Amino acid sequence: MMHKIILIFTAFVMFVLLSCNKETSNPVVTNPNDTTNVDTTDPVSTNPIQWSFVGNINHDTWTPGQEAKVIFDRFPKTTQEFKELQDKMGKEPQGAVALEIMAMEMYRRNVSIGTECIKLANLSINVNSILNRLKELFGKDVNYARPYQMACFLLGSSPENGYNPSKPYTIEVKVNPTNQYENSAQFESKFLHLLIKSNGHDNAQQIVTIIKPAGSPNFLVSNCPGLYYQCKKIGYGQTFNGLN
């Protein structure tokens, strides 16, 4: 009887060992391009965004033509990452403009995340007009959609090269030389009329108006139709490779 028990126990142990070996010798391989079961509502970020300013824009005194650049290596991936970047970058006019470009590109990648970031970067009165236009620009109509819309505001991009910009990314901003800063009693601050360089429009400079409302730590965008005005179509035979 004892002999039979030992044989049964031995067979059971061998079965377990073989089963484990079979599982470890055939690991599950995940296709990195298959996002069927991936939660994209707030993807995890890895390395911190590297960014810097070159030049400054006066907050209070209209200085026609004053220029500044924002240089960065990638776009934010999450709402939290955007907030953290805004806490640092949003205190300067050129930073507020760059954050607007980032928020719109984030909308292209993920509507939910992008919508939240657009709300963070703008006065509430400017949000709906942006969202309505982005639905069309980043829609499925191949003749109208412009997935490379935000790339046209990055240095080195053009229709002829597929709107593939130079890296690290650079956004060029300057003070509008014809529109002076305007006082706002409602926001107890000043509207700053700025220009952002575009490589995809006949008018190479698009207007962006920002303001730092009283009590706000950051500049916010109040008007920016040029950012969502449809850029030129990509050059024939060219491919837009996306943005980091």
N, C-alpha and C positions, 0 to 999 in steps of 0.2 A: 504493500500500500504506500509506504513511504517512498519507494522507488518511483511509483507512478506520479506522486505529487511533485517530486524533484524534476521529473521529465516535463511535466506540464508547466512548472514555473520557469524552467530553462527555455522552453519554446516561447513563452510569453515575453521574456526579456529580449530574446532574439528578434521577435516581431517588432517590439518597440524601437529597438536600435536600428533596424532596417528602415522603419518608417521615418525616423528622424533623419537618417542619412539621405533618404530620398528627398526630403523637403529641403535640406541644405544644399544638395547638389543641383537643385533646379530652382534657383531664386526667381522671384517675380521681378521682371524688368519693366520699368515704367518709361513710357514714351514721353520725353520732355515736351513734345509738340501736341500731346493729347491733353486738352484742358476740359474734357468731358466731366470729370469729377473734381475739378479744382475749384476751390472757393476763391473767386476773384473780387470779392467785395472789399477786401482790405489786405492785399498781398504784403508779405513780409519784406521789409527792406534789408539790405545788407550793409554795404559800405556807406559812410556818411557822404553827403553831397559836398564836393569841393567847389567853392565859389569865391569870387572876389569882385571888387569895384575898381574901376579905373576912372578917375575924374570925379567931380562932385557937381551937384545942382543945388543952387541956393534955395532954401525953403521959403524965404520971406521977400527977397528982392528980385524982381524980374531982371534977368541977365540974358538978353537975346543971344541965341546961338550957343550958350554954355552947354558943354557936352559931357556925357558920362557913359561908361560901358559896364555891362554886367557879364562876367565870364563864369561859366559853370560846366561841370562835366556830365551831368545827367539830370533828368526830370524827377521830381518826387514820385514815389509810388503809392503812398498812403496819405490819408487825411492828416494823421498825426505828424508825419514827416513834413507835410506842407505847413502845418501850424508852426512847427519848430523853426522852419526856414523863414516864415513870415515874421516871427518874433525878432529875427536878426536883420533880415533883408528889407522888411517892410517899413523900416524907419526912415528910409531914403527914397526920394522920388523915383530914381531909376530902378530901385528894387521893387517898388510897387508895380511898375510896368512889366518887369520880368516875371513877377509872380502871376500877373494876368495871363501872360503867354503860357506859363506852366499850367495854370488851372485849366485853360482851354484845351491844351494837349492832353491833360489828364482826363478830361471829359471824353475826348476821342477814344481813349483806351478803356475807360470805365465810366459810364454815365452817372452812376450813383456817387462815386468818389469825386468825379469832376464837378458835379453839381454842388456838393458841399464846399469844395475849394473855391468855386466861383462865388458862392455866397460870402465866403470869408474875405475875398479879395476886393469886393465891390460894395458900393452903397446899394441898399436894397432896391432903389428905384431903377438901377441899371441891370439887375439880374435877369428879369424875364426877357428883355430884348435880346440878351446874349444867348440864353438857352433856346429861344425860338429859332434863331439863326443857326446855331450849332447843330440842331437836329437836321437841318437841311445840308449843311456843309459836310457833316460826317455821316450822312445817310447812305442809302443803297443805290441811289440814282447815279449810275456810272458817268453820265454826261454832266451832272451838276456837282456831284460830291468832290470835295477837295481834302483828302486825308493829309495832305502835305501843307495845309493852310498855315499852321504855326511855324513850319520849317522855313517859310518864305521870309520870316523876320530874323533869321539867324544868318550871321556873316558867312559868306561863301556859297550860299545856296542860290539857285537860279532855275528857271524852267529847263534850260539847256543841259543842266547836269542832274536833272531829276529831283531838284530841291534837296540835294544832299549837302549839308553845310560842313564847314570846317569844324574841327574839334581841337580844343574844347569849344563849346558853343559860346557865341558872343552876340549880345543884343546891344544895339547902339541907340542911345536916347539923347535928345537935345531939347533945349528950351525953344518953344515956338517964337521966332523972331518978330512975328506980327501980332500975336495975341498976348497982351499983358496979363499978369496975374489979376484975379478978381476977388474982391472981398465978398464974403458970404455971411450975412447976419444970421441965417438959419443955422449954419454949422459953426459959427464963430471962428472962422478960419479963412483961408484963401484957396481959390481954385488955381491950380497950376496947369497951364496948357503946354503940353509937351509933344514932341514928334518922335516917332520910332521909325527907323530905317526899314524899308521893305524892298525885297528883291523880286516881288511877284506882282507888283501893280505899276500902272503907268505913272502914277504919282508915287515917287520913291520914298515919300515920307507921310506916314499916317498919323493923324491926331489922336492923342490919348490925354484926357483931362483927369486929374487926380486931386484929392483933397485930404487933409488930415483933420477930421472933425475934432472939435474941442473934447478932450477927455479920451480920445483914441490914441493908442500908442503907435499906430501905423497909418501910413497913407493908404487910401482906398481909391479905386477907380470909379469915377462918376459918369464917364462917357467914353466910348471907344468904338464907334461904328467901323472905323478903318480896319480894326483887327478881324472883324468877321465879314468884311466886304470881300466877295469871292476873288481869289487871286487867279492869275493866269493859269491855264491848263499846262500840265507837265509836257515837256518837249517830246516830240515823236520818237519812239524807240527807247525812251529813258525809263528808268525804274527808281521809284522812291524807296529807299532802304529802311525807312523808319527812323525813329530817334531813340537814343538811350534814355 
